[in-house]
């Protein structure tokens, strides 16, 4: 669903779309419709904390954060709050 939506937005607007990986790719290569990148330094992060590292990295590198957060707890809510604390522009899709 996300990939399809991003593709539609890419066709309508002059935007670049990337999938930011949390883990180094292994032998099971997945073909993505969009470019993929690895956050700088993620190779030094233990797998248990890779998603947290990746999410903070994305927030630091982004100007606008789009969220779909239904609950006031959990990882997504935590990173939405992190983005707010970093004074990022947040577009909330779930209200």
NORPE-V81949 format. One record per helix or strand of 2 or more residues. SS is the DSSP state (A for helix, B for strand). FROM is the first residue (numbers start at 0). TO is the last residue. Records with the same first field share a line. If there is no record, write none. Layout:
# NORPE-V81949
SS = FROM-TO + FROM-TO
This chain:
# NORPE-V81949
A = 1-11 + 41-43 + 46-60 + 74-84
B = 17-20 + 34-37 + 63-66 + 88-91
